[in-house]
C-alpha cells in the first residue's frame, strides 16, 4: 500500500485509512494474545511475539498520522521493515521450543 504515498503523499486519505486499519488489526491481535495462557517455558516466545505486535501497532499508528507528523511516519516506515524481519525470528523460536518439547506437528514452523 505504499504506492498510495505516490498519489498525494502522506496526506492521501487512502494511505491514512489503510495504516489506521492495520494499526487496529495489530491492536486486536495484541489484545487476543494477552488473553492466552501459556506454559511457563513458552513465556519468552509469547512475550517477544507480543512486543513485535505492539511495535507493529505503534508503527502503523504513526503511519496513519503521517499527515500530521511526516517525520515520525518516515521513521515508522523504516521501523516496519525491521519488524517484519523479526517475525521470522519469532517463528524460529516457536519451532525450537516445539522441538525441545517433542510436540508433533512442529514441522509447520520449519523455515527451510
Beta strands, then each sheet from edge to edge (+ up, - down):
end
